[in-house]
Amino acid sequence: QVQLVESGGGSVQAGGSLRLSCAASGSISCMAWFRQVPGKEREGVAAIDSVGSTNYADSVKGRFTISRDNVKDSLYLQMIRLQPEDTAMYYCAAGAWPCNLGATFRYWGQGTQVTVSS
């Protein structure tokens, strides 16, 4: 069982930046970020495998960067030029194959809230 703990959420104004972190209790190949707004379906944001191959949702390409530190078993999401539509609960997820946003992830964190005001 892998436990995931997110941090780094908060409130920012439009155009601002935030960096989310996710600490895993063990090493795992595929990790990803998802987000969800109440009343809407969960949306895949970005995924990364153990060798650094990434895929992103079209809505965040060019603004968000996913990365990982395999030594620290940590996952990151650097978000720039944030917009109000990025407001959501962001979840760290891990354990999927193939490693893409359409896969079923086995492990999930509790989430960290990101709020972007206009």
N, C-alpha and C positions, 0 to 999 in steps of 0.2 A: 504494500500500500504506500503510495506516494502522497505526501501532504504538500499543499501549495498555499503560500501566504503572500498576498499582494500588499503593496504599499505605494504611496506616492500620489494618490488621488487628491483632489482639492478643487477649489474654485478659482477660475481665472477669467479675465476679460477676453473677448474675441481678439484673435491675433497673438495671444499669449502662448506659452509653452508649458508642458509638464513632462515629467519622466516617471513612468510607472516601473515598479520592480516587482519581481515574483521570486520568492525563495522556495526552492524545492527541497524536500527531505532526502532526496537521492537523485542519482543521475538518471536521465530519461531522454530518449532520442528526440522525439518530436514534441515541441512546445508551441503554444499559440496564445493569442489574445482574442477574446470575444467581447462584445458589448451588448447590453440590452437596456431598452427603455421600457418602463412599465406599460403593459398593454400591447407591446410589439414583440415580434419574434427576435430571438437572439441572432446577432449578426457576427460573422467572422471578420476579424480585423486584419490579422497577420499571423503567419506561421513560420517556423524555422526548424530545420532538422539539425542533427548533431554536427554536420559539416558546414553549416551556415547557409544552406540553400533556403531561400525565403519565397513566400508568396503573400500578396496583399490584396485586400479588397480595393476595388477601383476608387471608392470614395476617399481613401486615405493615401493613395499612391502620391509620392512626392512630398507628403507632409509628415507621415509617420515612418519611423524606422525601428524594426525589431532587431534585437541582438541578444546574445547570450554569453555567459561566462561558464564554460564547462567545468572549470576548476571549482568555482563557487556554487555550482548547480543553481544558477540564477538566470532569470529571463528579464529582459527590459523592453520598454516601449517608449521611445522618444517621440513626443508629439509636438509639432510646431504649427504655427498658423491655425490654431484651434478656432473652431466655429461653434456657434450655439447648437448646431445639429450634431456635434460630437458629444454633447451631454448624454451621459449614460452611466450605468454601472459597468465597469470593466472587469472581466474575469480572466484569470490565468488558467490555461488548460494544458494537459499533457497526456501523452500516451495514445498515439493514433498511428495507423498505417493504412494507406499511404499518408505522408505528412502533407496534408493540404486542408484548406478551410472547410471542405465538404465532408471530411472524414468524421468518424465518431470518436470523440476523445473520452478517455477512461477516467481521468482525474480532473477535478475542478477545485479552484480556490473559492473563497467566500465573496470575493469582489471588493473593488475600491471605487468610490464614486468620483466621477469627473463632471464638474458643472462649468459650463462656459456661458458667460453672460454677454449680451450684446451692448 
